[in-house]
């Protein structure tokens, strides 16, 4: 929850704008400012104060307990010009919050943490728990000193600066789930590499389950910060002791069907769980269900004066590489989605077409490995991206528009196996960008068809065009015409013309959203295919599409649009409901 505090009418107006935008995320604190801030500190993860920074410093100083528990605090001046990350930039999320507040209020985010100022990822921003001399090692990274990276396994970390290289000499960043005695110049990142399988009798206390898990980790020299999940059988999904232990550890509880666990080979099967829940093993089988190395075989709790009620087993799974297939949109920077930006910043390896890499090169972290190639090397790029992910890297494979539409997602996923994690990041397609420029041509059923026969035989393409023509579906043509392929568009238009009037609107958009964007409205009968090239998207309307005030519009088909004007109000509720349903 984000607490919102203001002291004046001007600050209150900006506060209310933020509260209205983030109604489910925020809570307004009224009353005297000092008391409001005290309540917000105690109840919220983050606080936005519409006050002078000096005032907030004085008010917040007595409330500070530690950077790992204090809320992130952002100050916004009463004119709404700046959003200052004042406290808890990384741990409290104030840096990110300042940017979010800036987006809503039109304010300039002010972030002063050293790593952000020089565009170097802080150790506490890498998505993993971090321990040890974090400040000292971070300072060495910032100062350009040689810093070692000692990782037991490759982990999909973001790009690190060039002065961070494999080795063990101090200062050093270690990546391990093992408990280490850390000294000055040593920091350790904790990967989520451990799964703890848990079994419990009905009514087993949380303290017994949790104590067993903690004892097992300690005796094995493993860090609780590397536990990714507790796992058990479906029948125990709501067992309070297991649920409570997962909550106390701050990890999810994963459950499996008994027959799934029964198929897992384990070293210590037992008749007791087989009779109780239908599988000869719960703890070991649940821990091993996703594969991995069994570090701690089944172990029972040891309460005084009664029989044990809990068992656990611990498995290590090597971190998996990560492949993000990222759509960059049609070209304009403001149509690149925030999620795409995040994935570009998260990647240690970027793979893409050279001209697309040039579009976003400035968004990459220093140290990002870039693998770029030219047109025609799509399969090579897909194989390279998958291979880098299989090495344990965080990889971003980029494509224009949406990477799943005539782009890189298909060849990449055809290459990828289940040994890596794959994330799809949608983008604004060329068809949608062109439609927004033309008006509303896609207001009813529509289809996209590529006229390139490099990967699809023309006979198949022609059959699809005929089907769209006969079904009266709006058609957007990708790859409509090139120097060596100039007859397909005229042929496709002639097929559509057999089912639509010559006056049917056709929208032609070249380089949608880019500086040299151009758009024009024509008709099936008048369009000159020679004016179209590979940078163009051609949208052909259906029999209902009209040119209205210079815009291309396909009616949605609401009944009230065809009714007597006096009856339109009676049908407005139907239209509103249809809009909501989408």
Buried (B, 14 or more C-beta within 10 A) or exposed (E): EBBBBBBEEBBBEBBBBBBEBBEEBBBBBEEEBBEBBBBBBEEBBBBBBBBBBEBBEEBBEEBEEEBEEBBBBBBBBBEBEBBBBBBBBBBBBBBBBBBBBBEBBEBEBBBEBEBBEEEBBBBBBBBBBBBBBBEBBBBBBBEEEEBBBBBBBBBBBBBBBEBBEEEEEBBBBBBBBEBEEBEEBBBBBBBBBBBBBBBBBEEBBBBBBBBBBBBBBEEBEBBBBBBBBBBBBBBBEEBBBBBBBBBBBEBEBBBBEBEBBBEBEBEBBBEEBBEBBBBBBBBBBBBBBBEBEBBBBBBBBEBEEEEBBBBBBBBBBBBBBBBBBBBBBBBBEEBBBEBBBEBBBBBBBBBBBEEBBEBBBEBBBEBBBBBBBEEEBBEEBBBBBBBBBBEBBBBBBBBBBBBBBBBBBBBBBEBBEEEBBBEBBBBBBBBBBBBBBBBBBBBBEBBBBBBBBEEEEBEEBBEBBBEBBEEBBBBBBBBBBBEEBBEBBBBBBEBBBEBBEEEBBBBBBBBBBBEEBEBEBBBBEEBEBEEBBEBBBBBBBBEBBBBEEEBBBBBEEBEBEEEEEEEBEEBEEEBEEEEEEE
